[in-house]
């Protein structure tokens, strides 16, 4: 449950698969999620055929390592006309957050001033509220110009640490975190990252995220980290959005068990 708004792609109550893998990093987690989704798509496409994707990187013995099954997903309208084709064929593209922002907003985006970024975002048709912090301006532009326009699978990696306070910092670029965000069909399907298991660093990151807000820190979580947590990778996978992708549903209300409905008027 998340206390957020309702839209065609959002619902306060939703189903999610969440898992952690000891001694794995975000790249291994990305491999696992790619395998899982392709395995499901292959079984839906041809239920009686062996899937080419295996679990956690395994493959059927009779198949060569180079074989990939073409995995197109077609969305159709009420008349059966194809409205969108999404290509799930592996391997999926991986690109860094900063590189994608530069592609969408200009190669000098991270060198220009805060005021210039806001002006450029406006020129690109992205509305920026004055109260947004600088990293939020970039993230909002990313959502409008990259995420909403990306339909084939894309792993967005190495995001700014302000966006993901529970992820481990990248050792070469400490302003970034070892994370991916999987985008398919214009929405985030799955976030995953190398878990931050340093209790001191985690406390500091949570304090920075809270800012001036007087919100209570999760002391139980921090205490558990102090007792010791092995290096690990973790992910969340939105089941409702995945179902939308694979079935061609245009609204999340079509795939959840108990959608919110307006009460019927008795006349």
C-alpha positions as CSV (number, residue, x, y, z in Angstrom):
1,X,0.0,0.0,0.0
2,X,1.2,3.5,-0.8
3,X,-0.7,6.6,0.1
4,X,-0.6,8.1,-3.4
5,X,-3.0,9.1,-6.1
6,X,-4.9,6.9,-8.5
7,X,-4.4,7.0,-12.3
8,X,-4.4,4.6,-15.2
9,X,-1.1,3.2,-14.1
10,X,-1.2,3.8,-10.3
11,X,-3.3,2.3,-7.5
12,X,-2.8,2.7,-3.8
13,X,-3.1,-1.1,-3.2
14,X,-1.0,-3.2,-5.5
15,X,0.8,-6.6,-5.7
16,X,4.6,-6.8,-5.6
17,X,7.2,-9.5,-5.7
18,X,10.1,-8.6,-3.5
19,X,13.3,-10.7,-3.1
20,X,16.9,-10.4,-1.9
21,X,20.0,-12.4,-2.9
22,X,22.9,-12.6,-0.6
23,X,26.3,-11.7,-2.1
24,X,24.7,-10.5,-5.3
25,X,25.0,-7.0,-6.8
26,X,22.5,-5.0,-8.8
27,X,23.8,-6.3,-12.1
28,X,23.1,-9.9,-11.1
29,X,19.7,-8.9,-9.9
30,X,19.0,-7.3,-13.3
31,X,20.0,-10.5,-15.0
32,X,17.6,-12.5,-12.8
33,X,14.7,-10.1,-13.4
34,X,15.3,-10.2,-17.1
35,X,15.3,-14.0,-17.1
36,X,12.1,-14.2,-15.0
37,X,10.1,-11.8,-17.2
38,X,11.2,-13.5,-20.4
39,X,10.5,-16.9,-19.0
40,X,6.9,-15.8,-18.2
41,X,6.5,-14.2,-21.6
42,X,7.8,-17.3,-23.4
43,X,5.4,-19.6,-21.5
44,X,2.5,-17.3,-22.3
45,X,3.4,-17.2,-26.0
46,X,3.9,-21.0,-26.3
47,X,2.8,-22.9,-23.2
48,X,3.7,-26.3,-24.6
49,X,7.2,-25.3,-25.6
50,X,10.3,-25.3,-23.4
51,X,11.3,-21.8,-22.4
52,X,14.7,-20.6,-23.6
53,X,15.2,-18.5,-20.5
54,X,16.1,-20.3,-17.3
55,X,15.9,-19.3,-13.7
56,X,18.9,-17.3,-12.4
57,X,20.8,-17.7,-15.7
58,X,20.4,-21.5,-16.3
59,X,19.4,-22.7,-19.7
60,X,18.0,-26.0,-21.1
61,X,20.9,-28.3,-21.9
62,X,19.8,-28.9,-25.5
63,X,20.0,-25.2,-26.4
64,X,23.1,-23.3,-27.3
65,X,24.1,-20.2,-25.3
66,X,23.5,-17.9,-28.3
67,X,19.9,-18.9,-29.0
68,X,17.3,-16.3,-28.2
69,X,13.6,-16.5,-28.9
70,X,12.0,-13.5,-30.5
71,X,9.5,-12.1,-27.9
72,X,7.2,-9.5,-29.4
73,X,4.3,-8.3,-27.3
74,X,1.4,-6.7,-29.2
75,X,-1.2,-4.4,-27.6
76,X,-4.5,-4.2,-29.5
77,X,-7.6,-2.0,-29.4
78,X,-11.2,-3.1,-29.1
79,X,-11.4,-3.9,-32.8
80,X,-8.2,-6.0,-32.7
81,X,-6.0,-3.5,-34.4
82,X,-2.4,-3.5,-33.1
83,X,-1.7,-0.2,-31.3
84,X,1.8,-0.9,-29.9
85,X,4.5,-3.5,-30.3
86,X,7.0,-4.1,-27.5
87,X,10.1,-6.2,-28.1
88,X,11.1,-8.2,-25.1
89,X,13.8,-10.1,-27.1
90,X,17.0,-10.4,-25.0
91,X,19.5,-8.9,-24.3
92,X,17.8,-5.8,-22.9
93,X,19.5,-2.4,-23.2
94,X,21.3,-1.0,-20.2
95,X,22.2,2.7,-20.0
96,X,23.3,5.1,-17.3
97,X,20.9,7.7,-15.9
98,X,23.1,10.7,-16.7
99,X,23.7,9.6,-20.3
100,X,19.9,9.2,-20.9
101,X,19.3,12.7,-19.4
102,X,22.0,14.2,-21.7
103,X,20.4,12.4,-24.7
104,X,17.0,14.0,-23.9
105,X,18.0,17.4,-22.6
106,X,21.4,18.2,-24.1
107,X,25.0,17.1,-23.5
108,X,25.7,20.1,-21.2
109,X,22.7,19.5,-18.8
110,X,24.8,18.7,-15.8
111,X,27.2,21.6,-16.4
112,X,24.7,24.5,-16.7
113,X,23.3,26.4,-13.8
114,X,20.1,25.5,-11.9
115,X,18.3,28.4,-13.5
116,X,19.4,27.4,-17.0
117,X,18.1,23.8,-16.4
118,X,14.7,25.1,-15.4
119,X,14.5,27.3,-18.4
120,X,15.6,24.5,-20.7
121,X,13.1,22.1,-19.2
122,X,10.4,24.7,-19.9
123,X,11.6,25.0,-23.5
124,X,11.4,21.2,-23.8
125,X,7.8,21.3,-22.7
126,X,8.3,20.0,-19.1
127,X,6.6,22.0,-16.4
128,X,8.8,22.5,-13.3
129,X,7.3,23.6,-10.0
130,X,9.4,26.3,-8.2
131,X,9.7,24.3,-5.0
132,X,11.5,21.3,-6.6
133,X,15.2,20.7,-5.6
134,X,17.8,20.5,-8.4
135,X,17.9,16.7,-8.4
136,X,14.1,16.6,-8.5
137,X,14.1,18.9,-11.6
138,X,16.3,16.4,-13.4
139,X,14.2,13.5,-12.2
140,X,11.0,15.1,-13.4
141,X,12.5,15.8,-16.8
142,X,13.7,12.2,-16.9
143,X,10.2,10.9,-16.2
144,X,8.6,13.0,-18.9
145,X,11.2,12.8,-21.7
146,X,12.8,9.4,-21.1
147,X,10.6,7.1,-19.0
148,X,7.2,7.9,-20.5
149,X,8.7,7.6,-24.1
150,X,10.5,4.3,-23.5
151,X,8.5,1.2,-24.5
152,X,11.1,-1.6,-25.2
153,X,12.9,-2.8,-22.0
154,X,15.5,-0.5,-20.6
155,X,17.6,-0.9,-17.4
156,X,18.5,2.6,-16.2
157,X,21.6,2.3,-14.0
158,X,23.7,4.5,-11.7
159,X,21.1,6.9,-10.5
160,X,21.8,9.9,-8.1
161,X,22.0,8.8,-4.5
162,X,19.2,11.2,-3.5
163,X,16.7,9.1,-5.4
164,X,17.5,5.8,-3.8
165,X,18.5,6.1,-0.1
166,X,18.7,2.4,0.5
167,X,21.2,1.6,-2.2
168,X,24.9,1.3,-1.9
169,X,27.1,4.1,-3.3
170,X,29.1,3.4,-6.4
171,X,32.8,3.1,-5.3
172,X,34.1,5.1,-8.3
173,X,31.4,7.8,-8.3
174,X,30.1,8.2,-4.7
175,X,27.4,10.7,-5.8
176,X,25.7,7.8,-7.7
177,X,24.3,4.5,-6.4
178,X,24.5,0.9,-7.8
179,X,20.9,0.6,-8.9
180,X,18.7,-0.1,-11.8
181,X,15.2,1.0,-12.7
182,X,13.6,-1.3,-15.3
183,X,11.3,0.7,-17.7
184,X,9.0,-1.1,-20.1
185,X,5.9,0.4,-21.8
186,X,6.5,3.9,-20.4
187,X,6.5,2.9,-16.7
188,X,8.8,1.5,-14.1
189,X,8.3,-2.2,-13.8
190,X,11.0,-3.1,-11.3
191,X,13.6,-1.2,-9.2
192,X,16.6,-3.2,-7.9
193,X,19.9,-2.3,-6.3
194,X,22.9,-3.4,-4.3
195,X,21.7,-3.0,-0.7
196,X,23.4,-0.5,1.6
197,X,24.4,-2.6,4.6
198,X,26.5,0.1,6.5
199,X,24.3,1.2,9.4
200,X,26.2,4.5,9.9
201,X,25.9,5.5,6.2
202,X,22.3,4.3,6.1
203,X,21.3,6.5,9.1
204,X,23.0,9.5,7.4
205,X,21.2,8.9,4.1
206,X,17.8,8.6,5.8
207,X,18.4,11.9,7.7
208,X,19.3,13.6,4.5
209,X,16.2,12.3,2.8
210,X,14.0,13.5,5.7
211,X,15.5,17.0,5.5
212,X,13.6,19.4,7.6
213,X,10.6,17.1,7.9
214,X,10.0,15.7,11.4
215,X,9.6,12.1,10.4
216,X,10.6,9.2,12.6
217,X,13.5,7.1,11.5
218,X,13.1,3.3,11.3
219,X,15.3,2.5,14.3
220,X,14.4,-1.2,14.2
221,X,15.8,-1.4,10.7
222,X,18.9,0.5,11.6
223,X,19.4,-1.7,14.7
224,X,19.1,-4.8,12.5
225,X,21.9,-3.4,10.2
226,X,24.1,-2.9,13.3
227,X,23.8,-6.6,14.1
228,X,25.1,-7.4,10.7
229,X,23.8,-7.8,7.1
230,X,25.8,-9.5,4.4
231,X,26.3,-7.9,1.0
232,X,23.1,-8.4,-1.0
233,X,21.1,-7.3,-3.9
234,X,17.3,-6.9,-3.9
235,X,14.5,-6.0,-6.2
236,X,10.8,-5.3,-6.4
237,X,8.6,-6.4,-9.3
238,X,5.2,-4.8,-9.8
239,X,2.9,-7.7,-10.7
240,X,0.0,-5.5,-11.8
241,X,2.1,-3.5,-14.2
242,X,3.8,-6.7,-15.5
243,X,0.3,-8.2,-16.1
244,X,-0.7,-5.0,-17.9
245,X,2.4,-5.4,-20.1
246,X,1.8,-9.0,-21.0
247,X,-2.0,-8.8,-21.5
248,X,-2.1,-5.4,-23.3
249,X,-4.4,-3.9,-20.6
250,X,-4.5,-0.1,-20.8
251,X,-5.6,0.5,-17.2
252,X,-4.4,-1.0,-13.9
253,X,-8.1,-1.5,-12.9
254,X,-8.3,-4.2,-15.5
255,X,-5.7,-6.4,-13.8
256,X,-6.2,-6.0,-10.1
257,X,-8.5,-8.1,-8.1
258,X,-10.5,-5.4,-6.3
259,X,-10.4,-2.1,-8.2
260,X,-12.0,0.9,-6.6
261,X,-15.5,1.5,-8.1
262,X,-18.0,4.2,-7.8
263,X,-21.0,3.1,-5.8
264,X,-24.0,2.2,-7.9
265,X,-26.9,4.6,-7.6
266,X,-30.2,2.9,-6.7
267,X,-33.1,4.5,-8.5
